[in-house]
Amino acid sequence: MTQRGHAVVEIQDNGVGIHDDIINKIFDPFFTTKEVGEGTGQGLTICFDSITQKHGGKITVASKQAVGTTFCIYLPLQTDGQKVEQNDKINEVQVTMAA
């Protein structure tokens, strides 16, 4: 989908949600909820940096306990001074994954 000059990718699950006390930390380097040795805490940090620094976009997260989490990625429809024209086809893709 598109929104004000951005391609928007929305990823949503119906899991347990992210606790309010940690949601503001999930993009921090080395933050993990896994046991020592089971995770590096780099996955969302790399995503955040790539989306915001390399592509000039943004990523948001919304979560509700026992309902699920939604990440929205906004990527500009302009690169190196070239804007996507109105008649350029932009497809909306929805991916649903079973747990």
C-alpha positions as CSV (number, residue, x, y, z in Angstrom):
1,M,0.0,0.0,0.0
2,T,1.1,3.6,-0.4
3,Q,0.7,6.6,1.9
4,R,1.9,10.1,1.3
5,G,4.9,9.3,-0.9
6,H,5.8,6.1,0.9
7,A,5.5,2.4,0.3
8,V,4.1,0.9,3.4
9,V,4.7,-2.7,4.6
10,E,2.6,-3.9,7.6
11,I,3.6,-7.0,9.4
12,Q,1.1,-8.2,12.0
13,D,0.8,-11.2,14.3
14,N,-1.7,-12.5,16.8
15,G,0.8,-13.5,19.4
16,V,1.2,-12.6,23.1
17,G,2.2,-9.0,22.4
18,I,5.2,-7.1,23.6
19,H,5.2,-6.0,27.3
20,D,4.8,-2.2,27.8
21,D,8.0,-2.1,29.9
22,I,10.2,-3.3,27.1
23,I,8.6,-2.0,23.9
24,N,10.7,1.1,23.9
25,K,13.9,-1.0,24.1
26,I,13.3,-3.4,21.2
27,F,15.3,-1.5,18.7
28,D,18.3,-0.9,21.1
29,P,21.5,-2.7,20.2
30,F,22.0,-6.0,22.1
31,F,18.6,-5.9,23.7
32,T,17.1,-9.4,23.9
33,T,14.5,-11.2,25.9
34,K,16.3,-14.5,25.3
35,E,18.6,-16.4,27.7
36,V,22.3,-15.6,27.5
37,G,23.8,-17.3,24.5
38,E,20.5,-17.7,22.7
39,G,20.3,-14.4,21.0
40,T,22.4,-11.4,20.1
41,G,19.8,-8.6,20.2
42,Q,20.9,-7.3,16.8
43,G,17.9,-8.3,14.6
44,L,15.6,-5.3,15.1
45,T,18.6,-3.0,15.5
46,I,19.8,-3.9,12.0
47,C,16.3,-3.6,10.6
48,F,15.9,-0.1,12.2
49,D,19.2,1.1,11.0
50,S,18.7,-0.2,7.5
51,I,15.2,1.2,7.1
52,T,16.0,4.6,8.7
53,Q,19.6,5.3,7.8
54,K,20.1,3.5,4.4
55,H,16.6,4.0,3.0
56,G,15.4,7.2,4.7
57,G,12.3,5.5,5.9
58,K,10.8,4.8,9.3
59,I,9.5,1.8,11.3
60,T,6.8,1.8,13.9
61,V,5.5,-0.8,16.3
62,A,2.2,-1.1,18.1
63,S,1.4,-4.0,20.5
64,K,-1.4,-5.1,22.8
65,Q,-1.0,-7.8,25.3
66,A,-2.8,-11.1,24.4
67,V,-3.8,-9.6,21.0
68,G,-0.6,-9.2,19.0
69,T,2.0,-6.8,17.5
70,T,2.1,-4.8,14.3
71,F,5.2,-3.4,12.7
72,C,4.8,-0.8,9.9
73,I,7.7,0.0,7.6
74,Y,7.5,3.3,5.6
75,L,9.9,3.6,2.6
76,P,10.1,6.7,0.5
77,L,9.0,6.4,-3.1
78,Q,11.9,8.6,-4.1
79,T,15.5,7.5,-4.5
80,D,18.5,9.5,-5.7
81,G,16.2,12.4,-6.7
82,Q,13.9,10.2,-8.8
83,K,10.3,10.2,-7.7
84,V,8.0,7.3,-8.6
85,E,5.6,8.6,-11.3
86,Q,1.8,8.5,-10.8
87,N,1.4,5.9,-13.6
88,D,4.1,3.6,-12.2
89,K,2.4,0.5,-10.9
90,I,2.7,-0.2,-7.2
91,N,1.3,-3.5,-6.0
92,E,-0.1,-4.1,-2.6
93,V,1.1,-7.4,-1.2
94,Q,-0.3,-9.0,1.9
95,V,1.5,-12.0,3.4
96,T,-0.1,-14.2,6.0
97,M,2.0,-16.7,7.8
98,A,0.6,-19.5,10.0
99,A,2.2,-20.0,13.4
